[in-house]
Each structure stands twice: as structure tokens, then as C-alpha cells.
């Protein structure tokens, strides 16, 4: 088979796999979230290990299968939130240029900066979720219905549960702004985790073009991320759709800085005797109390960088 034929075949198989994962995730089960989170993997693997053609075919195939199996609307939502971002991230990961073009060593290759891949993940999440929110008419009325269903489900399992009108109104107000931020933050981490797993899988197969990135020293948000976070926070104080978009941006970019903060913690504890204990304490305290997440967000915010991966040399360019 020719290389193009192989890319087409891999793309078709990857697209069908991604579609099956997304369609299966639509059925409420205990594994739904895992299936939904794993749906980007086939697209990423196709793009990282074969070609852009392969990932494009995979995206098109997945959209077609989902549209036939469910609805065209579901296919479009999957495309903007999962499929297209995965193909784009794979494309960026394979970008490289001769190092001597920017004054680097002759014969070496400089790869697309990991920090720029990271900010692209954040940007894809913002664009995708805002587009979906606008299309589905996310707002106070939508959240009211969602909370009413949530409360009804709790009452079915606990007949004594009877929230007051005031507490119900507060709950609806909280969910209205919290959902965009939480969903955006979670989706940034899911796409980043998918990229990490996909690169590991393709690297084991020997098909990965990009050398291994040193995440603890390289996974940082660029300075543009701080500007985006500032805009998001300012927008979140406004009413209506602009405010909801601000919460989405704040959640996505804030998650980026939090992840960068954890990467900094991994980097700065290297070689320390109690490194394992320190990191486990950091993760557990963040899960249990959530307040430490603010510390890691600030840690990432005050250590922005744009790091380069160079084949045959180390990543050490910071701006």
C-alpha cells in the first residue's frame, strides 16, 4: 500500500473508533465520561503517527458516523469540542523547522513550542464551548430546567429533601456561571491528557516524529495566556452572554495555569528526598480542599515561558 492509501485507511478506522466512543458515551453509564474523554485519542494517534490527511479523514468519518447514528447536531458538537481540536493539536505537534533558520545548531530541528500547543488547547476549548453554548441557547432558562431536573432526581432518592425557594434560586445562579468555567477547565485537562497519552502510544510504535518533551520543565503557559485570563475575568463581571463567555475563558485559561503550576512543582522538587510525599500531598489537598488550586494557578501565572524542543539538544528558550 502507498503512504497515502495507508493514511486514508488509518483515518477511516480512527474516525469510526472515535465515533463509536462518542456515541457510546451518549448512553448514561458509569463509563460514559471515560468514553467521552477517550474519543480524541484515535484522532490524535492518526494525526501524530501518520499524517494530516489521516486525521482529516478521521474527523470527517467520525462526523458522518455520528450524524447517521444520532443527529447532525450531535455530530457538529462533537466536531467543535473534540474531533477538530484533536486534529489541530496533532498537526501542531508535528510542525518543525531547521534550527539554523533562527540561529540554532546546524542540522538540528526546532519543534513547535509545547507552551504554544498548550495555549492552542485552551483556545480550542474556549471556541468550541462558546460555539456550543450559543447554538444550544445556554442561559438562565436552560440552567433553570437543568437544576429542576437535578433537584427532582435528588427528591426521588431522598423524599426529605426540600430546598427553599431562596436556596433553589441561589443554586440556579451558581450553576449558571459555574458550569461554563468548570466544563472549560475539565475539557482543557482532558485534551491535554489525551495528547500526552497519544504521544506515548505513537512513540512506542516508533512513528512519532516529535522528540519527547520534558513536561515538568516545559509545560508552561505563554505570557499571552495571562492577558487572556485578564480579559476573561473582566468579562465575567458583565451580564448576559458576554459574562458567560468570560467565565468560559476564565475556566479554560485558569486551568492552563493550574496545570502549569503542577508542572512547576514537579520540576522544582526533582532530586528532593521527599518528592513523592510532597507531590502526593499537593494533589490530595487540591482534590479534597480545592483551595490549593488557587496556589498552583498563581504559581503558573508567575512563571510564564515559551520553551523550545530541539532535536539533539535541550529545550531551554524562555521568553
N, C-alpha and C positions, 0 to 999 in steps of 0.2 A: 504493500500500500504506500502511496505517496504521503508526504508530510501533510499536505492539505486534506487528503482523504482521512487520515488519522485524526486530524484536528476536528473535522466535521463529525466523525463517529464519536469521539470523546465528548464533544459538545452536546450531541444528541443524548447520549447516556447521562451526562451530568444534568442536563435540563430535565429529563424525566425523573431523575433521582430527587432533584430539588423540588419539583412539582409534587411528587408523592409525599415528601416530608411536609410540605406546606398544607396540602390537602388533608393529610392525616392529623396535622396539628389543629385543624378546624373542628375536629371531633373532641369534645371535652373529655379528657382523660388525665391521669396523673402524669403522663409523659408528654402532654401537649406542648408545654413550654420548652422542653428539651428538643422536641422535634422541630419546633419553630425556630429555635436558636441555631440548630444544626443545618438549616436549609441553605445557608450561604456557603457551606463547605464545598459542595460539588462544583459550584460556580468558581469559587476561589481556586480549587485544585485544578480545574480545567484551564483557567487563565494563567496560573503560576507555572504549571508544568508543561503546557502545550503552547497556546498562542492566544492572541486577542480574538482571532476568528473563532476559536473553540469556546471562549467564554461568551461571545456574542451569540453564537448558535445556541449555547446552553440557556441563555436568558430568553431568547425567542421561543425555544422549545418549551421551557417552563411556563411562560406566559400563555402559550397556546393550550397546553395541557390543563392548566388551572382554569382557564376560561371555559373549556369544554366540560370539565369535571364539576365546576362550581358556577361562578358567574364572571362576566368580563370585569365587573367592578373589583372583585376579589383578586383577579389577575393583575389589574393595574396597581392596587395597593401593594401586592407582593413585589411588583416590579420596582416601585419607587422606594420601598423601605428595605428590601433585601437583595433582590436579584441584580438590579443595575448598580447599586453601591458595591456589591461584591466584585462585579466585573471591572469596575473602575479602579478599585483598590488593587486588584491583581495586575492591571495594566500599569499603574504607577510603580508597583514593586519591581517590575521588570525593566523599568527605564534606567539606562546607564549611559555615560558618556566618557570619552577618553579623559583621563585626569590631566594630561598636559594642556588641554584646552583652557584650563583655569589655573595653570601654574603648578600642577601636581606632577608626580613622577611619571616619566615616560613609560608607556606600556601598561600602566595601571588603569583601572576603570572606577569612576566615581558613580555610585548608585543614588537613586532618588532618595533624599533625606528621610529618615524614619519619622522625624518630627513633622515633616510635611505630609507624609502618609497619614499620620495621626490626626492632623488638623483637617485633612480631607475626609476622614471617617466622621469626625464631628460635623463637618459641613454637610455631608450626605444625610446624616441623621436629621439635622435641622430642616433641610429642604424636604426630605421625604415625609417627615411627620407633619410639617406645616401644610404641605400639599394634601395629605390625607385628611387633616383636620378641616381644611377649607372645603374639601369635596364632601365630607360627611356632615358638615354643618355643626362642628363641635362648638358647644357653648353652654349657657346656663340651662337651657331646656333639655339638652342631651344629658347633661350631668344629673339633672333632677330625676329623669327617668332611670338612669343608671343607679343612683343612690336608692330610689324607691324599690327597685328590684333587689338590691343588696340587702336592704332592711327587711324586705319580705322574706328573703331566704333565711335570714337570721331568726325571724319570728317563727318560721316553720320548724326550726330545730330548738328554739327556746321561746316558749309561749309567754314567759315572764318579761321578755324584752319589750319595752315600750318607751321609745325615746320621746322626749317632749318636743313640741314644735320648734322651740328655740335651738335645742341641740341638733335637731334634724336640719334646720337652716344653716347652722354652723358647719355641719358635716358636708352639706352640699357646697358651701362656699369654699371649704378646704379642698375638696376633691376637684373643684373647677380649676384651681390653679396648680394643685399638687400633681395631678395626673400628667399634664404635659411635661413637667420637669422630671418626674420620676421615670416616665416612659422613655424620655430622651436620654437620661443618664444610663438606664439599663441597656438601651439599644447601642450606645457607644461602647459599652463594655462587652456586649455580645459580639459586635462586629470585630472588635479588636481581638477578642478571644478566638473567633473564627479564623481571622487572618493568622494568628500565632499557630493554631493547630494545623491549618492548611499548609503553611510554610514548613512545619516539621514533617508532615506526611510527604510532601513533594521532595523535601531534602533527603529523606530516607530512600526515596525511589531513585535518587541521583539526577533528577530532572530540573531541580531548582537552579535558576541562573544566578540569583542574588546570593551573595555570601551571608553567613549567619550574622545577624545584628546582635549587639550586646545590649539587651533591653535595659538593664539597670543603669548603664552609663549613657544610653542614647535616647531612651523613651522620655522625651520632654515635649512640652507644648512650645511653639514659637511665640515670639512677642505679639504677633497679630492676634493670638488667642486671648491675651489679656484685654486687648481693645474690644474684641467681640464680646467677651464676658461683661465688660463695662456697658456696652450698648444693650446687651440683654437685660442687665439689672435695671438700667434706666427705663427701658421699655416695659418691664414688668410692673412698674408703678402706674402705668396708664390703664385706662379702662378698655373694655371690649377686646376685639381681635388682636390689636397691637399688643396689649398686655399679655394675652395668652401666647403670642409668638415670642415675647420677651421671656416668659417662663420656660418655653421650649429651648430657646437659645441658652439661657442660664443653666438649665439642667444638663444639656449636652456638653457645653464648654466647661462647666463646673466639674462634670465627671472626668473630662480630659485632664484637668489639672489635678484632680484627686488621684487618678491612676499614675500621673507623672510623679506625684508626691510619694506614692508607694514605691515607685521605681527608684527614687532618690534614697528612700530608706534602705532598700536592698543594696544600693551602691555604697552608701556610707557605712553600712555595717559589715561589709566584706572584710574577712580576716579577723573579725571580733570573736572572742571566745563564746560569748552568749548570743551570737547572731540569731540562732534558731529560736531561742526563747523570746528575744526582742521582737522578731517578726511575727511570731505566733500571738504574742500579747497584743501587738498593734492590730492584727486582723480580727482577733476575737473581740477586743474592746470596741472596734469600729462596728462590728456586727451587732453586738449586744447594746451598746450605748448610743451609737451613731454620731455623737458629738465629736469624737476624734476625727471624723471625716473632714470636719472644718479645718483641723490642723494640717491634714495632708493636702487639702486644697490650697491652703496658704503656702505650704512647703513647695508645692508645684508651681504656684503663682510667682514666687520669688526666685525661682531657678529656671527661667526660660532659656531655651537653647535651640540651635539649629545644627544638628550633628550630621556628619557625613560618614558613609561607609565606603571605604576604598579597598578594592581587591588587592591583596598583597600588602596592605598596610592597615593601620588602625584608624578608627573613627575619632577624630579629635578636633573638629572645627566647631566653635561655638560663637553665636552672634547674639 
